Structures are given as structure tokens and as C-alpha cells.
């Protein structure tokens, strides 16, 4: 069941790791927005860190402390300070145990506020997976943490851009583990979650999903592998039973051609069999403006599709394109979900 946000609830942007490019992205994003684009936005993070990056980059931002339930001012940067880090205790580019703990607390608080309806969506700036583990969280990333905190057993990670959407069936495992991790049930689940989200969150009346094969040439009728015949094709047939009758689920297609077909409009999304099979073509097309979306949650979560970039943190050279796209998509998804819940 989807959570309905309060009327006029803002979008929350988590700051990510305080030592990363996250704080810089937030300040540059705020300064880039024109007044007519200013949908209500609040930052879930630390005003001390925001002040530190502004001083370092010689940027001027009016910061206002925000608390849940308050109206959002469109004339300043609204910040809900979950942590209060001493600015001299860390340097941009160098995470510490304190920044790791603060980073995790921003995500936890944003989830809480979305579940209570105080936020209509959350947009996440980058976190460090190793720092997340250092803070005591035994999750490989945002997706798994979000699933646990919202009580969802079935979620999917979608990478979306203007010309390609990709959902990997397996995510954070080594290439040698892909075949043993890949199951027909997993593929069925990813297809169903993707199809439902494309209809509701993306408001597509007629969904077209292409499913990639695992092996070269999609197995070439068993010559290069049998997974297409024994696992992927049966999964497609099973998933069709649970999808809207207007939706088209097809495949398995050769992995070296399916993304070209999707980019040229044949599919609304591609189900890839493993992480790099889908993310390499996606990032080739959308390295700077791609968005990571967690499908299947009762709340809306989008994210920048890049890492912490500690090597350039604090230098003022990061691109805000992915953050802008993530906020825009969160706003659209929230409107679409509200429309479908009242229809």
C-alpha cells in the first residue's frame, strides 16, 4: 500500500555523506533553480556542513532551519539538521566514523518522514557503501536499507534516463555468482514490479518491457547456454499472468542488441540479467543525468546515479544534472501516484 503524503508536503533531499560531493550538489542545485521551478524542497542533513561548503566555495546561501509540519520558505534553503558535526572535525574527500554515522541518520530520518506523510518523496545524494557498513549497517546500499525500513520484501532498482530505463535482475554480487544467484522467480518478480511501476509511477497506459538474455546471442538455441530456455523464457510467460492485459512483455533478446532497440523506442524498460549488463549501456548514455529509482516501495525514492566522488569533493566542479533529474522525477512520480490513488 502506498503512503499518501500530506497536502503541500515537500520533497526531502538527503545530503549523503557529509565528506562527499553531496553538500556541494545541494548548494549548487539550490542556486541554480529559478523561482518558478521551486517546488517545496527541504534538505535532510546538517546546516553546519552546508555552511562549510558555502564558505569553501565562496557561495552565498540563506539557510533556514526547518522542522516537520512547518511550511517551506521559497526564499531560502530549508534544512532539517539531523546531525550537528563540528566543521573542523572532517575534510571534504575524507570520510570519518562521525560522517558515516551522520550519513546513515539522514536516510533513516527521510524514510521516517516519508512514512508519516511529512515528505511526499525522498531524493538521495550519494553515500559510501563502505561507510554505511562502518556505521553498523549491514546493507550493500540504499535499496536494501529502504526495503528493510519500509517492510518491503520485493523491490527493484531502476536506472532511468530520457532514452533508456534498465532494471537488473541481480544487483550487488560478483560476476561469478550471477548464474547461481539468478532464479526464475527473481526475474518474474522484477518484471511484475517494473510493469506495475511503469503504469502507476510513470503513468504509462501501455507498457512494453524487453527482457535480455544471459548468454551471447541469447544462448543461440542452447549452443551458448541453456538459461534462456530453462529459466528466462518460462519467467516471462509466468510474469505475463500478473501484468495488465495491455502490457507487452517479450524476450529473451540478445544482450548486444536489446539496448539499442530500447533506445530507439521499442521498449519502455529493459530487464537485464546482472548489474553491469544493464548499467554499462545505461551509463554510456546517461552518465551525468541518470536517475536511480527504487521500485515497489510504499514511498517514493529517487537518487543521483553516481557515487560520492571523494576525489573531487569540495572543489566546486561536480555536475548537478543527475540531482536535478532526480528531483524532477520524484515530483512527477508523486503526482502520478496521487492521481492513480484517487482515480
C-alpha positions, 0 to 999 in steps of 0.5 A: 500500500502506498503512503499518501503524503500530506497536502503541500508536503515537500520533497526531502533531499538527503545530503549523503555523506557529509565528506562527499560531493553531496553538500556541494550538489545541494548548494549548487542545485539550490542556486541554480533553480529559478523561482518558478521551478521551486517546488517545496524542497527541504534538505535532510542533513546538517546546516553546519556542513552546508555552511562549510561548503558555502564558505569553501566555495565562496557561495552565498546561501540563506539557510533556514532551519526547518522542522516537520509540519512547518511550511517551506520558505521559497526564499531560502534553503530549508534544512532539517539538521539531523546531525550537528558535526563540528566543521573542523572535525572532517575534510571534504574527500575524507570520510570519518566514523562521525560522517558515516554515522551522520550519513546513515541518520539522514536516510533513516530520518527521510524514510521516517518522514516519508512514512508519516506523510511529512515528505511526499518523496525522498531524493538521495545524494550519494553515500559510501557503501563502505561507510554505511557498513562502518556505521553498523549497517549491514546493507550493500546500499540504499535499496536494501536499507529502504526495503528493510525500513519500509517492510518491503520484501520485493523491490527493484532498482531502476536506472532511468534516463530520457532514452533508456530505463534498465532494471537488473535482475541481480544487483550487488554480487560478483560476476561469478555468482550471477548464474547461481544467484539468478532464479526464475522467480527473481526475474518474474518478480522484477518484471511484475514490479517494473510493469506495475511501476511503469503504469502507476509511477510513470503513468504509462497506459501501455507498457512494453518491457524487453527482457535480455538474455544471459548468454551471447546471442541469447544462448543461440538455441542452447549452443551458448547456454541453456538459461534462456530456455530453462529459466528466462523464457518460462519467467516471462510467460509466468510474469505475463499472468500478473501484468495488465492485459495491455502490457507487452512483455517479450524476450529473451533478446540478445544482450548486444542488441536489446539496448539499442532497440530500447533506445530507439523506442521499442521498449519502455524498460529493459530487464537485464540479467546482472548489474553491469549488463544493464548499467554499462549501456545505461551509463554510456548514455546517461552518465551525468543525468541518470536517475536511480529509482527504487521500485515497489516501495510504499514511498517514493525514492529517487537518487543521483546515479553516481557515487560520492566522488571523494576525489573531487569533493569540495572543489566546486566542479561536480555536475548537478544534472543527475540531482536535478533529474532526480528531483524532477522525477520524484515530483512527477512520480508523486503526482502520478501516484496521487492521481492513480490513488484517487482515480 
